[in-house]
Amino acid sequence: MLARIGSKIRDSLIANHNRVALRLHGFPKPLICAINGVAAGGGVGLALSCDIVVAARSAKLLQVFTPQLAFVPDFGCSWHLTRLLGAGRAAALALLGEPLSADDAARHGLIWKVFEDAELVAGALDIAQRVAANAALANQLTKRALQQAPFNTLEQQLALEAELQGRCAGTLAFIEGIVAFQEKREPQFHGAAG
């Protein structure tokens, strides 16, 4: 009976959690996450699946799988934490289950910024608006370059950057960016294809 429960949980993770995690990771547009309160277990993986993560000062990240549930982390937590923190810190978070404060998460590079609790929503919306004001293709291709960087050699990454810049340079948005830079004004990418 216990083996059947284990099989059902495994199958559910593959069919649901893993599919969502992969869709978030592969989503072409930048994703912004705001953590308010406690992100526990898979909630940490969900948050770290986003491109820019911010948190309220009172927020905490917590890995409860191993010390409290006799479980292994899911939703990509082991992958994200190891990539972002290194093996030692990832192991401590996963095996000890100690909460990580928003300030410590920012210090360790897990999140971008900490806002005072009352300013979290406004801060996250400001970041989202700033990203949305960028040229859509440039956002998409920058996300791709950043995701591939940890797996590429420097030579491979330089080639990828050249390829992606070539794609951006063939757009009206790029022309708008150059003209705006020369005119010392903010670019207006909306309506500029690419």
N, CA, C and O of each residue as an XYZ file, in Angstrom:
776
protein
N       0.812     -1.199      0.000
C       0.000      0.000      0.000
C       0.863      1.273      0.000
O       0.574      2.219     -0.732
N       1.916      1.291      0.820
C       2.786      2.470      0.859
C       3.463      2.708     -0.492
O       3.623      3.849     -0.925
N       3.855      1.621     -1.148
C       4.476      1.771     -2.472
C       3.489      2.389     -3.450
O       3.878      3.182     -4.308
N       2.217      2.033     -3.328
C       1.202      2.605     -4.215
C       1.040      4.105     -3.958
O       0.878      4.883     -4.897
N       1.085      4.504     -2.697
C       1.006      5.936     -2.365
C       2.192      6.667     -2.981
O       2.035      7.731     -3.579
N       3.384      6.086     -2.828
C       4.579      6.686     -3.412
C       4.480      6.828     -4.919
O       4.885      7.846     -5.481
N       3.940      5.806     -5.576
C       3.769      5.860     -7.032
C       2.779      6.939     -7.434
O       2.990      7.640     -8.424
N       1.700      7.078     -6.674
C       0.700      8.104     -6.988
C       1.285      9.498     -6.824
O       1.033     10.379     -7.646
N       2.063      9.705     -5.768
C       2.687     11.018     -5.551
C       3.673     11.308     -6.676
O       3.687     12.410     -7.225
N       4.495     10.321     -7.019
C       5.444     10.514     -8.120
C       4.715     10.868     -9.409
O       5.088     11.824    -10.088
N       3.695     10.116     -9.746
C       2.946     10.367    -10.980
C       2.274     11.741    -10.961
O       2.217     12.419    -11.987
N       1.770     12.147     -9.807
C       1.143     13.459     -9.688
C       2.170     14.577     -9.868
O       1.888     15.583    -10.519
N       3.352     14.402     -9.297
C       4.408     15.412     -9.471
C       4.778     15.545    -10.943
O       4.911     16.654    -11.461
N       4.940     14.420    -11.605
C       5.314     14.449    -13.027
C       4.213     15.108    -13.860
O       4.500     15.921    -14.739
N       2.972     14.763    -13.587
C       1.854     15.270    -14.391
C       1.496     16.715    -14.071
O       1.009     17.434    -14.943
N       1.728     17.150    -12.846
C       1.265     18.476    -12.435
C       2.409     19.425    -12.101
O       2.697     20.333    -12.881
N       3.062     19.237    -10.969
C       4.107     20.162    -10.516
C       5.212     20.340    -11.562
O       5.579     21.462    -11.913
N       5.726     19.219    -12.046
C       6.842     19.317    -12.986
C       6.438     20.038    -14.264
O       7.202     20.831    -14.814
N       5.233     19.752    -14.724
C       4.751     20.404    -15.944
C       4.637     21.918    -15.742
O       5.020     22.694    -16.618
N       4.113     22.331    -14.592
C       3.992     23.770    -14.304
C       5.370     24.403    -14.179
O       5.612     25.476    -14.730
N       6.278     23.745    -13.458
C       7.632     24.285    -13.285
C       8.325     24.471    -14.631
O       8.975     25.490    -14.863
N       8.189     23.491    -15.512
C       8.818     23.597    -16.833
C       8.172     24.682    -17.686
O       8.859     25.378    -18.434
N       6.865     24.827    -17.578
C       6.180     25.882    -18.343
C       6.608     27.265    -17.859
O       6.814     28.171    -18.667
N       6.742     27.429    -16.549
C       7.202     28.717    -16.021
C       8.620     29.005    -16.488
O       8.929     30.110    -16.932
N       9.476     27.996    -16.382
C      10.875     28.178    -16.785
C      10.983     28.510    -18.274
O      11.809     29.331    -18.674
N      10.151     27.872    -19.083
C      10.209     28.089    -20.516
C       9.343     29.223    -21.023
O       9.345     29.513    -22.220
N       8.604     29.872    -20.137
C       7.736     30.965    -20.563
C       8.590     32.067    -21.166
O       9.559     32.493    -20.538
N       8.264     32.546    -22.369
C       9.162     33.473    -23.053
C       9.234     34.870    -22.449
O      10.230     35.569    -22.635
N       8.208     35.283    -21.738
C       8.217     36.628    -21.169
C       8.767     36.587    -19.741
O       8.591     35.587    -19.045
N       9.428     37.654    -19.297
C       9.921     37.680    -17.921
C       8.773     37.593    -16.914
O       7.730     38.226    -17.085
N       8.981     36.811    -15.881
C       7.999     36.631    -14.815
C       8.494     37.312    -13.544
O       9.655     37.161    -13.162
N       7.613     38.059    -12.896
C       7.936     38.776    -11.660
C       7.162     38.110    -10.525
O       5.969     37.841    -10.659
N       7.832     37.847     -9.420
C       7.186     37.237     -8.260
C       7.384     38.129     -7.043
O       8.478     38.645     -6.814
N       6.321     38.308     -6.265
C       6.388     39.054     -5.007
C       6.001     38.100     -3.881
O       4.894     37.561     -3.872
N       6.909     37.892     -2.937
C       6.657     37.003     -1.802
C       6.191     37.843     -0.629
O       6.879     38.762     -0.184
N       5.009     37.509     -0.138
C       4.433     38.203      1.010
C       4.049     37.130      2.016
O       3.104     36.378      1.779
N       4.754     37.044      3.122
C       4.501     35.991      4.095
C       5.547     34.901      3.963
O       6.719     35.184      3.716
N       5.122     33.649      4.129
C       6.054     32.522      4.083
C       5.884     31.770      2.766
O       4.781     31.350      2.416
N       6.984     31.607      2.048
C       7.023     30.713      0.893
C       7.651     29.428      1.407
O       8.841     29.389      1.721
N       6.849     28.383      1.489
C       7.330     27.123      2.061
C       7.291     26.021      1.024
O       6.419     25.999      0.156
N       8.238     25.111      1.118
C       8.262     23.945      0.256
C       8.250     24.311     -1.205
O       9.095     25.073     -1.674
N       7.267     23.752     -1.941
C       7.156     24.020     -3.371
C       6.903     25.474     -3.685
O       7.162     25.910     -4.807
N       6.401     26.245     -2.725
C       6.218     27.678     -2.928
C       7.541     28.381     -3.198
O       7.585     29.369     -3.932
N       8.617     27.873     -2.608
C       9.949     28.422     -2.882
C      10.318     28.122     -4.334
O      10.817     28.997     -5.042
N      10.075     26.894     -4.775
C      10.362     26.532     -6.162
C       9.534     27.344     -7.137
O      10.028     27.765     -8.183
N       8.263     27.564     -6.792
C       7.387     28.385     -7.630
C       7.953     29.796     -7.750
O       8.045     30.335     -8.853
N       8.331     30.397     -6.622
C       8.893     31.750     -6.640
C      10.187     31.801     -7.454
O      10.379     32.709     -8.262
N      11.069     30.827     -7.239
C      12.367     30.846     -7.908
C      12.271     30.467     -9.385
O      13.252     30.579    -10.119
N      11.090     30.017     -9.824
C      10.866     29.770    -11.245
C      10.691     31.079    -12.006
O      10.733     31.103    -13.236
N      10.497     32.160    -11.268
C      10.303     33.471    -11.891
C      11.645     34.147    -12.121
O      12.654     33.754    -11.533
N      11.657     35.157    -12.970
C      12.912     35.810    -13.359
C      13.367     36.863    -12.368
O      14.561     36.991    -12.101
N      12.436     37.610    -11.826
C      12.753     38.620    -10.820
C      11.861     38.338     -9.624
O      10.636     38.301     -9.745
N      12.485     38.138     -8.462
C      11.740     37.832     -7.247
C      12.013     38.935     -6.234
O      13.164     39.269     -5.952
N      10.936     39.495     -5.692
C      11.037     40.492     -4.624
C      10.240     39.967     -3.436
O       9.427     39.052     -3.572
N      10.483     40.555     -2.277
C       9.789     40.061     -1.081
C       9.546     41.192     -0.104
O      10.270     42.188     -0.071
N       8.510     41.007      0.685
C       8.260     41.898      1.816
C       9.327     41.608      2.873
O       9.813     40.482      2.985
N       9.681     42.624      3.637
C      10.712     42.441      4.658
C      10.359     41.314      5.625
O      11.253     40.618      6.106
N       9.086     41.124      5.915
C       8.685     40.079      6.864
C       8.609     38.687      6.240
O       8.358     37.711      6.946
N       8.822     38.581      4.935
C       8.712     37.288      4.248
C       9.837     36.350      4.670
O      10.911     36.777      5.095
N       9.551     35.064      4.539
C      10.542     34.029      4.829
C      10.424     32.935      3.782
O       9.344     32.683      3.248
N      11.538     32.294      3.499
C      11.567     31.126      2.624
C      11.908     29.929      3.502
O      12.789     30.008      4.358
N      11.214     28.833      3.287
C      11.345     27.695      4.187
C      11.251     26.395      3.411
O      10.312     26.190      2.643
N      12.212     25.528      3.609
C      12.201     24.196      3.007
C      11.836     23.188      4.087
O      12.658     22.871      4.947
N      10.619     22.689      4.046
C      10.122     21.790      5.092
C      10.159     20.321      4.679
O       9.909     19.448      5.509
N      10.457     20.038      3.448
C      10.343     18.683      2.915
C      11.060     17.635      3.769
O      10.425     16.736      4.319
N      12.369     17.755      3.875
C      13.163     16.707      4.494
C      13.019     16.672      6.013
O      12.711     15.609      6.552
N      13.227     17.786      6.739
C      13.189     17.691      8.201
C      11.795     17.505      8.791
O      11.667     16.963      9.889
N      10.750     17.938      8.093
C       9.415     17.860      8.684
C       8.511     16.831      8.019
O       7.579     16.339      8.656
N       8.757     16.494      6.762
C       7.855     15.609      6.038
C       8.496     14.297      5.588
O       7.818     13.437      5.026
N       9.799     14.141      5.833
C      10.529     12.963      5.353
C      10.379     12.825      3.839
O      10.139     11.736      3.319
N      10.525     13.944      3.152
C      10.304     14.057      1.716
C      11.527     14.672      1.064
O      12.424     15.165      1.748
N      11.561     14.643     -0.234
C      12.602     15.293     -1.020
C      11.993     16.566     -1.607
O      10.823     16.553     -1.989
N      12.745     17.662     -1.690
C      12.204     18.892     -2.276
C      11.654     18.652     -3.676
O      12.148     17.807     -4.422
N      10.605     19.428     -4.017
C      10.012     19.332     -5.344
C       9.899     20.713     -5.969
O      10.435     21.686     -5.441
N       9.215     20.794     -7.071
C       8.989     22.020     -7.836
C      10.306     22.699     -8.233
O      10.373     23.920     -8.379
N      11.340     21.885     -8.403
C      12.633     22.408     -8.831
C      13.459     23.038     -7.731
O      14.486     23.653     -8.018
N      13.044     22.906     -6.478
C      13.782     23.547     -5.374
C      15.245     23.118     -5.336
O      16.131     23.956     -5.172
N      15.507     21.814     -5.487
C      16.899     21.354     -5.412
C      17.719     21.955     -6.554
O      18.895     22.266     -6.366
N      17.126     22.121     -7.717
C      17.833     22.696     -8.871
C      18.075     24.184     -8.670
O      19.199     24.661     -8.829
N      17.009     24.927     -8.317
C      17.142     26.377     -8.133
C      18.086     26.714     -6.989
O      18.982     27.544     -7.144
N      17.890     26.079     -5.851
C      18.701     26.423     -4.678
C      20.172     26.120     -4.911
O      21.030     26.916     -4.530
N      20.482     24.986     -5.529
C      21.887     24.646     -5.785
C      22.510     25.632     -6.764
O      23.643     26.070     -6.565
N      21.778     25.986     -7.825
C      22.304     26.946     -8.809
C      22.524     28.317     -8.194
O      23.541     28.961     -8.452
N      21.573     28.765     -7.380
C      21.621     30.134     -6.868
C      22.476     30.287     -5.622
O      23.077     31.340     -5.409
N      22.537     29.249     -4.794
C      23.229     29.359     -3.513
C      24.536     28.589     -3.441
O      25.388     28.895     -2.606
N      24.705     27.608     -4.289
C      25.832     26.696     -4.155
C      25.406     25.477     -3.339
O      24.380     25.493     -2.659
N      26.207     24.435     -3.420
C      25.842     23.152     -2.811
C      25.705     23.238     -1.292
O      24.764     22.676     -0.730
N      26.619     23.925     -0.623
C      26.602     23.970      0.847
C      25.374     24.650      1.417
O      24.714     24.109      2.303
N      25.069     25.826      0.916
C      23.888     26.551      1.422
C      22.590     25.837      1.034
O      21.646     25.789      1.822
N      22.545     25.288     -0.171
C      21.349     24.559     -0.596
C      21.115     23.357      0.319
O      19.981     23.095      0.721
N      22.174     22.631      0.646
C      22.047     21.466      1.525
C      21.566     21.879      2.911
O      20.705     21.220      3.494
N      22.116     22.961      3.436
C      21.692     23.414      4.768
C      20.221     23.799      4.783
O      19.494     23.434      5.707
N      19.774     24.534      3.765
C      18.357     24.910      3.716
C      17.465     23.680      3.604
O      16.450     23.587      4.295
N      17.831     22.741      2.745
C      16.995     21.571      2.510
C      16.999     20.605      3.691
O      15.962     20.034      4.027
N      18.143     20.421      4.315
C      18.257     19.403      5.363
C      17.913     19.911      6.757
O      17.485     19.134      7.610
N      18.098     21.214      7.001
C      17.819     21.753      8.333
C      16.420     22.343      8.447
O      15.827     22.334      9.526
N      15.895     22.852      7.350
C      14.561     23.424      7.384
C      14.458     24.735      8.125
O      13.366     25.132      8.532
N      15.577     25.416      8.308
C      15.547     26.710      8.995
C      15.004     27.774      8.050
O      15.332     27.775      6.864
N      14.178     28.676      8.565
C      13.644     29.736      7.699
C      14.754     30.702      7.277
O      15.673     30.994      8.041
N      14.641     31.182      6.054
C      15.568     32.166      5.517
C      14.808     33.476      5.389
O      13.802     33.543      4.683
N      15.278     34.509      6.061
C      14.598     35.807      6.017
C      14.732     36.422      4.628
O      15.616     36.050      3.856
N      13.857     37.355      4.322
C      13.919     38.052      3.035
C      15.253     38.775      2.883
O      15.846     38.761      1.804
N      15.722     39.400      3.942
C      17.005     40.107      3.863
C      18.143     39.142      3.555
O      19.003     39.445      2.728
N      18.158     37.967      4.222
C      19.199     36.976      3.945
C      19.058     36.418      2.538
O      20.061     36.187      1.863
N      17.823     36.197      2.084
C      17.597     35.710      0.723
C      18.162     36.706     -0.296
O      18.757     36.301     -1.295
N      17.979     37.986     -0.049
C      18.531     39.012     -0.947
C      20.056     39.018     -0.870
O      20.725     39.107     -1.900
N      20.609     38.926      0.334
C      22.072     38.905      0.496
C      22.703     37.727     -0.241
O      23.795     37.847     -0.798
N      22.015     36.595     -0.241
C      22.543     35.383     -0.880
C      22.212     35.295     -2.363
O      22.626     34.345     -3.027
N      21.478     36.259     -2.894
C      21.189     36.279     -4.320
C      19.983     35.473     -4.755
O      19.798     35.246     -5.951
N      19.151     35.031     -3.814
C      17.941     34.291     -4.187
C      16.864     35.224     -4.718
O      16.077     34.843     -5.585
N      16.831     36.430     -4.205
C      15.828     37.393     -4.627
C      16.513     38.701     -4.990
O      17.656     38.948     -4.607
N      15.789     39.542     -5.742
C      16.349     40.797     -6.216
C      16.321     41.876     -5.147
O      17.318     42.567     -4.936
N      15.185     42.027     -4.469
C      15.038     43.196     -3.609
C      14.029     42.917     -2.504
O      13.106     42.117     -2.663
N      14.232     43.600     -1.379
C      13.302     43.525     -0.258
C      12.629     44.882     -0.114
O      13.288     45.922     -0.110
N      11.302     44.853      0.004
C      10.523     46.064      0.216
C       9.917     46.022      1.609
O       9.651     44.952      2.157
N       9.706     47.193      2.166
C       8.914     47.237      3.401
C       7.564     46.617      3.082
O       7.072     46.744      1.960
N       6.968     45.958      4.040
C       5.738     45.201      3.799
C       4.680     46.018      3.062
O       4.084     45.533      2.100
N       4.444     47.240      3.499
C       3.388     48.071      2.906
C       3.735     48.523      1.489
O       2.856     48.985      0.762
N       5.001     48.398      1.084
C       5.444     48.860     -0.234
C       5.637     47.729     -1.234
O       6.010     47.976     -2.380
N       5.388     46.488     -0.814
C       5.672     45.339     -1.678
C       4.894     45.381     -2.981
O       5.492     45.259     -4.050
N       3.601     45.547     -2.928
C       2.783     45.510     -4.145
C       3.179     46.634     -5.092
O       3.359     46.399     -6.287
N       3.318     47.845     -4.577
C       3.712     48.979     -5.425
C       5.097     48.749     -6.020
O       5.330     49.056     -7.189
N       6.010     48.216     -5.229
C       7.361     47.949     -5.724
C       7.374     46.889     -6.811
O       8.060     47.035     -7.823
N       6.610     45.816     -6.598
C       6.546     44.746     -7.606
C       5.903     45.244     -8.891
O       6.360     44.916     -9.986
N       4.841     46.038     -8.762
C       4.182     46.589     -9.953
C       5.113     47.532    -10.716
O       5.120     47.536    -11.947
N       5.889     48.324     -9.995
C       6.839     49.223    -10.652
C       7.862     48.414    -11.458
O       8.169     48.757    -12.600
N       8.379     47.358    -10.867
C       9.337     46.501    -11.577
C       8.685     45.893    -12.813
O       9.281     45.884    -13.890
N       7.466     45.386    -12.664
C       6.765     44.778    -13.798
C       6.543     45.794    -14.919
O       6.702     45.468    -16.095
N       6.178     47.016    -14.558
C       5.962     48.054    -15.573
C       7.262     48.421    -16.272
O       7.279     48.649    -17.482
N       8.345     48.479    -15.517
C       9.637     48.799    -16.122
C      10.074     47.713    -17.104
O      10.581     48.015    -18.185
N       9.876     46.450    -16.725
C      10.230     45.348    -17.626
C       9.320     45.359    -18.846
O       9.783     45.142    -19.966
N       8.026     45.613    -18.638
C       7.062     45.632    -19.743
C       7.356     46.767    -20.725
O       6.977     46.677    -21.892
N       8.013     47.815    -20.282
C       8.343     48.931    -21.165
C       9.506     48.593    -22.105
O       9.729     49.303    -23.086
N      10.241     47.530    -21.821
C      11.325     47.089    -22.699
C      10.732     46.522    -23.987
O       9.546     46.199    -24.045
N      11.555     46.406    -25.004
C      11.137     45.745    -26.236
C      10.892     44.265    -25.927
O      11.723     43.610    -25.298
N       9.764     43.754    -26.368
C       9.357     42.383    -26.032
C      10.370     41.342    -26.500
O      10.689     40.419    -25.750
N      10.873     41.470    -27.708
C      11.835     40.494    -28.211
C      13.133     40.548    -27.409
O      13.724     39.509    -27.117
N      13.576     41.744    -27.053
C      14.798     41.867    -26.256
C      14.611     41.205    -24.885
O      15.521     40.536    -24.397
N      13.443     41.387    -24.262
C      13.161     40.703    -22.995
C      13.255     39.191    -23.170
O      13.913     38.503    -22.390
N      12.590     38.686    -24.201
C      12.533     37.244    -24.436
C      13.922     36.663    -24.682
O      14.272     35.629    -24.114
N      14.708     37.319    -25.521
C      16.020     36.790    -25.859
C      17.019     36.958    -24.729
O      17.923     36.135    -24.581
N      16.878     38.011    -23.924
C      17.731     38.169    -22.745
C      17.445     37.054    -21.740
O      18.367     36.487    -21.154
N      16.164     36.746    -21.546
C      15.798     35.650    -20.650
C      16.439     34.347    -21.134
O      16.981     33.579    -20.338
N      16.373     34.110    -22.435
C      16.974     32.896    -23.002
C      18.481     32.858    -22.752
O      19.018     31.825    -22.353
N      19.161     33.974    -22.983
C      20.610     34.026    -22.784
C      20.971     33.772    -21.317
O      21.915     33.038    -21.025
N      20.231     34.370    -20.417
C      20.515     34.195    -18.995
C      20.264     32.755    -18.544
O      21.008     32.224    -17.720
N      19.225     32.129    -19.082
C      18.939     30.741    -18.709
C      19.991     29.776    -19.237
O      20.289     28.777    -18.583
N      20.551     30.051    -20.389
C      21.532     29.148    -20.975
C      22.945     29.377    -20.451
O      23.787     28.485    -20.546
N      23.215     30.550    -19.903
C      24.572     30.893    -19.482
C      25.221     29.867    -18.546
O      26.381     29.517    -18.764
N      24.531     29.372    -17.522
C      25.202     28.431    -16.621
C      25.633     27.122    -17.279
O      26.475     26.408    -16.734
N      25.076     26.804    -18.421
C      25.349     25.524    -19.062
C      26.306     25.649    -20.251
O      26.750     24.642    -20.803
N      26.620     26.883    -20.640
C      27.477     27.124    -21.799
C      28.902     27.423    -21.371
O      29.143     27.922    -20.272
N      29.839     27.113    -22.251
C      31.195     27.621    -22.085
C      31.162     29.105    -22.453
O      30.173     29.581    -23.011
N      32.218     29.827    -22.150
C      32.279     31.239    -22.534
C      32.153     31.372    -24.049
O      31.446     32.251    -24.540
N      32.834     30.505    -24.783
C      32.769     30.567    -26.246
C      31.340     30.352    -26.750
O      30.887     31.053    -27.655
N      30.638     29.393    -26.170
C      29.252     29.137    -26.567
C      28.352     30.323    -26.221
O      27.471     30.694    -26.997
N      28.585     30.909    -25.051
C      27.747     32.025    -24.631
C      27.990     33.258    -25.499
O      27.048     33.975    -25.839
N      29.238     33.505    -25.854
C      29.541     34.628    -26.744
C      28.869     34.436    -28.097
O      28.345     35.390    -28.670
N      28.880     33.219    -28.606
C      28.223     32.941    -29.883
C      26.712     33.134    -29.763
O      26.080     33.674    -30.670
N      26.137     32.696    -28.652
C      24.701     32.875    -28.440
C      24.355     34.356    -28.358
O      23.381     34.803    -28.964
N      25.154     35.123    -27.606
C      24.903     36.561    -27.504
C      24.954     37.228    -28.873
O      24.114     38.072    -29.182
N      25.928     36.858    -29.691
C      26.035     37.442    -31.034
C      24.811     37.091    -31.872
O      24.267     37.945    -32.572
N      24.378     35.828    -31.800
C      23.198     35.410    -32.550
C      21.964     36.188    -32.100
O      21.201     36.676    -32.934
N      21.765     36.305    -30.792
C      20.574     36.969    -30.266
C      20.611     38.472    -30.521
O      19.577     39.077    -30.803
N      21.794     39.079    -30.425
C      21.893     40.506    -30.758
C      21.583     40.737    -32.221
O      20.953     41.733    -32.576
N      22.019     39.824    -33.074
C      21.704     39.949    -34.495
C      20.203     39.929    -34.739
O      19.693     40.653    -35.594
N      19.497     39.087    -33.974
C      18.037     39.051    -34.122
C      17.410     40.365    -33.660
O      16.482     40.865    -34.294
N      17.906     40.921    -32.570
C      17.360     42.183    -32.056
C      17.673     43.347    -32.992
O      16.845     44.238    -33.181
N      18.863     43.335    -33.573
C      19.287     44.453    -34.418
C      18.440     44.586    -35.677
O      18.435     45.641    -36.311
N      17.737     43.546    -36.038
C      16.899     43.606    -37.222
C      15.472     44.040    -36.928
O      14.557     43.692    -37.675
N      15.263     44.799    -35.847
C      13.902     45.198    -35.473
C      13.770     46.718    -35.411
O      14.756     47.443    -35.276
N      12.529     47.175    -35.515
C      12.249     48.602    -35.350
C      12.511     49.055    -33.916
O      12.862     50.212    -33.682
N      12.344     48.156    -32.967
C      12.609     48.505    -31.575
C      14.082     48.891    -31.396
O      14.389     49.842    -30.677
N      14.991     48.160    -32.046
C      16.409     48.482    -31.959
C      16.682     49.870    -32.533
O      17.438     50.653    -31.958
N      16.063     50.165    -33.667
C      16.231     51.488    -34.284
C      15.736     52.564    -33.316
O      16.399     53.583    -33.126
N      14.571     52.335    -32.706
C      14.039     53.293    -31.732
C      15.016     53.474    -30.572
O      15.220     54.595    -30.106
N      15.622     52.386    -30.103
C      16.592     52.480    -29.014
C      17.803     53.320    -29.381
O      18.265     54.135    -28.582
N      18.316     53.123    -30.585
C      19.478     53.901    -31.054
C      19.114     55.379    -31.188
O      19.860     56.247    -30.734
N      17.973     55.665    -31.808
C      17.545     57.058    -31.990
C      17.318     57.723    -30.626
O      17.753     58.854    -30.409
N      16.649     57.034    -29.721
C      16.396     57.595    -28.389
C      17.707     57.870    -27.651
O      17.836     58.889    -26.973
N      18.671     56.969    -27.780
C      19.973     57.167    -27.139
C      20.649     58.414    -27.706
O      21.190     59.224    -26.954
N      20.620     58.568    -29.012
C      21.240     59.735    -29.650
C      20.531     61.032    -29.267
O      21.163     62.078    -29.119
N      19.207     60.947    -29.108
C      18.424     62.132    -28.749
C      18.352     62.353    -27.236
O      17.705     63.287    -26.764
N      19.018     61.489    -26.496
C      19.073     61.583    -25.026
C      17.669     61.600    -24.406
O      17.351     62.451    -23.576
N      16.846     60.645    -24.829
C      15.495     60.494    -24.289
C      15.236     59.015    -24.020
O      15.985     58.145    -24.466
N      14.178     58.755    -23.294
C      13.782     57.368    -23.037
C      13.179     56.771    -24.306
O      12.395     57.434    -24.985
N      13.536     55.522    -24.636
C      12.938     54.914    -25.819
C      11.467     54.582    -25.590
O      11.042     54.319    -24.465
N      10.715     54.598    -26.654
C       9.294     54.245    -26.639
C       9.132     53.001    -27.524
O       8.936     53.113    -28.734
N       9.215     51.823    -26.908
C       9.195     50.583    -27.676
C       7.809     50.136    -28.074
O       7.671     49.324    -28.990
N       6.789     50.629    -27.428
C       5.434     50.207    -27.786
C       5.115     50.703    -29.187
O       5.225     51.892    -29.489
N       4.724     49.773    -30.023
C       4.452     50.111    -31.412
C       5.655     49.864    -32.313
O       5.510     49.813    -33.535
N       6.857     49.708    -31.719
C       8.052     49.404    -32.510
C       8.170     47.883    -32.574
O       8.513     47.248    -31.576
N       7.896     47.307    -33.709
C       7.899     45.842    -33.842
C       9.220     45.247    -33.392
O      10.293     45.804    -33.620
N       9.105     44.095    -32.743
C      10.300     43.383    -32.297
C      10.595     43.740    -30.909
O      11.568     43.248    -30.339
